[in-house]
Amino acid sequence: MRPVTSLRWLAPLVLFLSACSDAPKTVSEKEPPKPPEALTGRQAFQRMYPQARGWAPDAQPLQIVSLNLAQVKADNGKAGAWQVIFVSPLRGKAKTYTYSAVEDGNLHEGVFGGIEEDYTARGDSSPFQMAAIKVDTDEAYKTAAAKSADYIKKNPDKPVIFLMELSRRFPDVTWRVIWGSSVGTSDYSVFVDGTTGQFLERMH
């Protein structure tokens, strides 16, 4: 009778030890890190806006611009980094915020606020309300690309920059879709209404 009793106690013990030996395998299995993700202009803006409102409750965007990164593929209205200049009309101050998918030189991963500076209304651009941004950069790119097929065919590898401003040139905010490495050196761009999505003008 003794050997039978021993086997009855031994079977549950073997099962318990087997389960314990399998447990670490499930714990050690981790998902691989996701690659850095490019965002549209409005997606990046929505990440920066809460921090800007924490800085100044009346904060309004003055300029939104994309920043292309070598580490993150920019495609069809998306970019690896974005910069927004916010202004506080009541305080007469401005502050620049950036969003970056990765650490890259002076750009920090995530949302980062710069130094507060004095602001006085000047030049051609004015601050605008968040509600005016009804058209995102992926939509603006589609509109601009449809009007730029010949240029894109001749310049397939040119980078694209997106710039949103409210200027005296048009009644609504506009996305300026710019082909080139910078605004100053670009030889071609398209203005798209940032509220209605309508094509406005080509610049050569």
Beta strands, then each sheet from edge to edge (+ up, - down):
strand 1: 39-40
strand 2: 60-67
strand 3: 78-79
strand 4: 81-88
strand 5: 93-100
strand 6: 110-113
strand 7: 117-118
strand 8: 125-126
strand 9: 160-167
strand 10: 174-179
strand 11: 188-193
strand 12: 199-203
sheet 1: 1+ 3-
sheet 2: 6+ 5- 4+ 2- 9+ 8-
sheet 3: 6+ 5- 4+ 2- 9+ 10- 11+ 12-
sheet 4: 6+ 5- 7+
end
